[in-house]
């Protein structure tokens, strides 16, 4: 694979991509349940469903993404998050 995955994602999706990862330190606040293990999350924001669909088509067709998926051993999950209006938020 050429380049780092976040760079590939930004180039193919054509939007900024944020990278998040779990903190590997021990949980020092036991009342907060924390799952063990490592996770990496990449987020991107699209203006509408058509832009998202076009970006996902480009991603699925990109050879570096396909090589990464073929060589990846963990779970890969794609989620679509939608904003919550003030009236739907819980206190």
C-alpha positions as CSV (number, residue, x, y, z in Angstrom):
1,X,0.0,0.0,0.0
2,X,1.3,3.4,-0.8
3,X,0.8,6.1,1.9
4,X,-0.9,6.0,5.2
5,X,-4.5,5.0,5.4
6,X,-5.9,8.4,6.6
7,X,-4.1,10.0,3.7
8,X,-5.5,7.5,1.3
9,X,-9.0,8.0,2.7
10,X,-8.8,11.8,2.4
11,X,-7.5,11.6,-1.2
12,X,-10.2,9.1,-2.3
13,X,-13.1,10.5,-0.3
14,X,-12.2,14.1,-1.2
15,X,-13.1,15.4,2.2
16,X,-11.1,15.9,5.4
17,X,-10.8,12.7,7.5
18,X,-10.3,12.7,11.3
19,X,-8.5,9.9,13.0
20,X,-9.4,8.6,16.5
21,X,-7.9,5.7,18.5
22,X,-8.4,4.2,21.9
23,X,-6.2,5.2,24.8
24,X,-4.0,2.1,25.6
25,X,-3.6,3.1,29.3
26,X,-5.3,1.3,32.1
27,X,-8.7,2.6,33.1
28,X,-8.2,4.6,36.3
29,X,-11.8,5.5,36.7
30,X,-13.6,2.1,37.4
31,X,-17.1,3.6,37.4
32,X,-16.7,4.3,33.7
33,X,-17.0,1.0,31.8
34,X,-14.3,0.7,29.2
35,X,-13.9,-2.2,26.7
36,X,-10.5,-3.8,26.5
37,X,-8.6,-3.8,23.2
38,X,-7.6,-1.3,20.6
39,X,-9.8,0.5,18.0
40,X,-9.2,3.0,15.3
41,X,-11.9,5.2,13.9
42,X,-11.9,7.5,10.9
43,X,-14.7,10.1,10.5
44,X,-15.6,12.2,7.5
45,X,-18.4,14.6,6.9
46,X,-20.4,14.7,3.7
47,X,-22.9,17.4,2.6
48,X,-25.6,15.0,1.3
49,X,-26.3,11.3,0.7
50,X,-25.3,11.6,-3.0
51,X,-21.8,12.9,-2.0
52,X,-21.4,10.0,0.5
53,X,-22.5,7.4,-2.1
54,X,-20.1,8.7,-4.7
55,X,-17.2,8.7,-2.1
56,X,-18.0,5.2,-1.0
57,X,-18.0,4.0,-4.7
58,X,-14.6,5.6,-5.2
59,X,-13.3,4.0,-2.0
60,X,-14.5,0.5,-2.8
61,X,-12.9,0.7,-6.3
62,X,-9.6,2.1,-5.0
63,X,-6.7,-0.5,-5.2
64,X,-5.0,0.7,-2.0
65,X,-8.3,0.4,0.0
66,X,-8.9,-3.1,-1.4
67,X,-5.4,-4.2,-0.5
68,X,-5.8,-2.8,3.0
69,X,-9.0,-4.7,3.4
70,X,-7.6,-7.9,2.1
71,X,-4.6,-7.7,4.5
72,X,-6.6,-6.5,7.6
73,X,-7.4,-9.1,10.2
74,X,-9.8,-7.1,12.6
75,X,-13.4,-6.1,12.2
76,X,-14.2,-3.3,9.8
77,X,-17.5,-1.6,10.3
78,X,-18.9,1.3,8.3
79,X,-21.5,3.5,10.1
80,X,-23.5,6.4,9.0
81,X,-24.0,8.9,11.8
82,X,-26.7,11.5,11.7
83,X,-26.9,14.7,13.7
84,X,-29.5,15.1,16.5
85,X,-31.7,18.2,16.6
86,X,-32.1,19.9,20.0
87,X,-35.6,18.5,20.4
88,X,-34.3,14.9,20.2
89,X,-31.4,15.3,22.6
90,X,-31.7,13.7,26.0
91,X,-30.7,15.5,29.2
